[in-house]
Amino acid sequence: MSIANIGASLGKIYDSFIEAFKIKEFRKLCGATFFIYNAFMAVSSLTFFVIVYKLFNGDAEATGIWVSLFGCLGALGTTFIVIPVVAWLSKKMGKKKAFMLTQSISILGYIMLYFLFIPGKPWMYIIALPFFSFGLGNLVVWEIEIEKFLFFDIFLTKVVFPAPEGDESIYIPPF
């Protein structure tokens, strides 16, 4: 391992990224992933302040376990409910329809959170958590699909093993 080898490897990574970014499908998937993930993270980050200031009038000490419950129950719901459901739905109804359905469920969760943050009744927001968890759980499942799609279906056939010049038929890579 030397500086020259590291530089050459980084150069190859950069060149591959430039090649991948020329593919329209890649740019669309990157954009969708960026907006979905950042929307989920923004809401999740602000939840601490909403719980403290809306439910407990700014008294962080009075929140007790309610802030922690939001993260813990959300993570458990994502891991043990949402990810298996999304994977099952994608097999039953197709990836695109399952994605649209589960994103709709996530949006419903966001709306429910808005109405279920009730001062004096902090347990109410727990009702919305399974729906809200579809945002991140959906993203986890689709990231795997996006990587598979980009690498196997697009990158290999367009960049690594392009069709011979003048051949417009589907080209099967030689491996």
C-alpha positions as CSV (number, residue, x, y, z in Angstrom):
1,M,0.0,0.0,0.0
2,S,1.4,3.4,-1.0
3,I,0.2,6.9,-1.6
4,A,0.3,6.3,-5.3
5,N,-2.0,3.2,-5.0
6,I,-4.4,5.1,-2.7
7,G,-4.5,8.0,-5.2
8,A,-5.1,5.6,-8.1
9,S,-7.9,3.9,-6.2
10,L,-9.5,7.2,-5.4
11,G,-9.2,8.2,-9.0
12,K,-11.0,5.1,-10.1
13,I,-13.8,5.7,-7.6
14,Y,-14.1,9.3,-8.8
15,D,-14.3,8.2,-12.5
16,S,-16.9,5.5,-11.6
17,F,-19.0,8.1,-9.8
18,I,-18.8,10.4,-12.8
19,E,-19.9,7.6,-15.1
20,A,-22.7,6.5,-12.8
21,F,-24.0,10.1,-12.5
22,K,-24.3,10.3,-16.3
23,I,-27.1,7.7,-16.0
24,K,-30.5,9.3,-15.7
25,E,-32.0,6.6,-13.5
26,F,-29.2,6.9,-11.0
27,R,-29.7,10.7,-10.6
28,K,-33.5,10.1,-10.1
29,L,-32.9,7.5,-7.5
30,C,-30.3,9.6,-5.7
31,G,-32.7,12.6,-5.6
32,A,-35.7,10.5,-4.3
33,T,-33.5,8.9,-1.6
34,F,-32.1,12.3,-0.6
35,F,-35.5,13.9,-0.1
36,I,-37.1,10.9,1.7
37,Y,-34.2,10.4,4.0
38,N,-33.8,14.0,4.9
39,A,-37.5,14.5,5.5
40,F,-37.5,11.6,7.9
41,M,-34.3,12.8,9.7
42,A,-35.5,16.4,10.0
43,V,-38.7,15.3,11.7
44,S,-36.9,12.8,13.9
45,S,-34.4,15.4,15.0
46,L,-37.1,18.0,15.9
47,T,-39.1,15.4,17.8
48,F,-37.0,16.0,21.0
49,F,-37.9,19.7,20.9
50,V,-41.6,19.0,20.2
51,I,-41.8,16.5,23.0
52,V,-40.1,18.8,25.5
53,Y,-41.7,22.1,24.5
54,K,-45.2,21.1,23.4
55,L,-45.9,18.2,25.7
56,F,-44.0,19.3,28.8
57,N,-43.9,23.1,28.4
58,G,-40.1,23.3,28.1
59,D,-39.3,21.1,31.1
60,A,-36.7,18.6,29.7
61,E,-36.4,16.9,33.1
62,A,-40.2,16.2,33.2
63,T,-40.1,14.3,29.9
64,G,-38.6,11.3,31.7
65,I,-38.6,8.4,29.3
66,W,-40.9,9.8,26.7
67,V,-38.1,11.1,24.4
68,S,-36.3,7.8,24.6
69,L,-39.5,5.9,24.0
70,F,-40.0,7.7,20.7
71,G,-36.6,6.5,19.4
72,C,-36.7,3.0,20.9
73,L,-40.2,2.2,19.8
74,G,-39.6,3.7,16.4
75,A,-36.5,1.6,15.9
76,L,-38.2,-1.6,17.1
77,G,-41.2,-1.0,14.9
78,T,-38.9,-0.3,11.9
79,T,-36.8,-3.4,12.5
80,F,-39.5,-6.0,13.4
81,I,-42.6,-4.7,11.7
82,V,-41.9,-2.3,8.8
83,I,-38.9,-3.9,7.1
84,P,-40.6,-7.4,6.9
85,V,-43.9,-5.8,5.7
86,V,-42.2,-3.7,3.0
87,A,-40.3,-6.7,1.8
88,W,-43.4,-8.8,1.7
89,L,-45.4,-6.1,-0.1
90,S,-42.8,-5.6,-2.7
91,K,-43.0,-9.3,-3.6
92,K,-46.8,-9.3,-3.7
93,M,-47.6,-6.0,-5.5
94,G,-44.4,-5.0,-7.2
95,K,-41.7,-2.7,-6.0
96,K,-43.0,0.6,-7.3
97,K,-46.6,0.1,-6.0
98,A,-45.3,-1.1,-2.7
99,F,-43.0,2.0,-2.4
100,M,-45.8,4.4,-3.2
101,L,-48.1,2.6,-0.6
102,T,-45.6,2.5,2.1
103,Q,-44.6,6.2,1.6
104,S,-48.3,7.0,1.8
105,I,-48.4,5.2,5.1
106,S,-45.4,7.1,6.3
107,I,-47.1,10.4,5.4
108,L,-50.1,9.3,7.3
109,G,-47.8,8.8,10.3
110,Y,-46.4,12.3,10.0
111,I,-49.9,13.7,10.0
112,M,-51.0,11.6,12.9
113,L,-47.9,12.8,14.9
114,Y,-49.0,16.3,14.3
115,F,-52.4,15.7,15.9
116,L,-51.3,13.2,18.6
117,F,-48.7,15.4,20.3
118,I,-51.2,16.3,23.0
119,P,-50.0,18.1,26.2
120,G,-50.8,16.0,29.2
121,K,-51.1,12.9,27.2
122,P,-47.6,12.0,25.9
123,W,-48.5,8.4,25.4
124,M,-50.8,9.4,22.5
125,Y,-47.9,9.8,20.0
126,I,-47.0,6.2,20.4
127,I,-50.1,5.4,18.3
128,A,-48.6,7.1,15.3
129,L,-45.1,5.5,15.6
130,P,-45.8,2.3,13.5
131,F,-47.0,4.5,10.7
132,F,-44.2,7.0,11.0
133,S,-41.7,4.2,11.1
134,F,-42.6,3.3,7.5
135,G,-40.4,6.3,6.4
136,L,-37.1,4.9,7.5
137,G,-38.0,1.2,7.2
138,N,-39.1,1.8,3.6
139,L,-35.8,3.5,2.9
140,V,-33.7,0.7,4.3
141,V,-35.4,-1.9,2.1
142,W,-35.3,0.3,-1.0
143,E,-31.6,1.2,-0.6
144,I,-30.8,-2.5,-1.2
145,E,-33.1,-2.5,-4.2
146,I,-31.5,0.7,-5.6
147,E,-28.0,-0.7,-5.2
148,K,-28.9,-3.9,-6.9
149,F,-30.7,-2.1,-9.7
150,L,-27.9,0.4,-10.3
151,F,-25.1,-2.1,-10.1
152,F,-26.5,-5.1,-11.9
153,D,-29.1,-3.7,-14.2
154,I,-27.6,-0.4,-15.3
155,F,-23.9,0.0,-14.4
156,L,-22.7,-3.4,-15.6
157,T,-24.6,-3.3,-18.9
158,K,-23.9,0.4,-19.7
159,V,-20.5,1.0,-18.3
160,V,-18.6,-2.2,-17.5
161,F,-19.9,-4.4,-20.3
162,P,-21.5,-2.2,-22.9
163,A,-23.1,-3.7,-26.0
164,P,-20.8,-4.1,-29.0
165,E,-20.8,-1.1,-31.3
166,G,-23.9,-1.0,-33.5
167,D,-25.7,-3.8,-31.6
168,E,-28.9,-2.4,-30.2
169,S,-30.1,-5.7,-28.7
170,I,-29.9,-6.5,-25.0
171,Y,-26.3,-7.4,-24.2
172,I,-25.6,-10.2,-21.7
173,P,-22.3,-9.6,-19.9
174,P,-19.8,-12.4,-20.3
175,F,-19.7,-13.8,-16.8
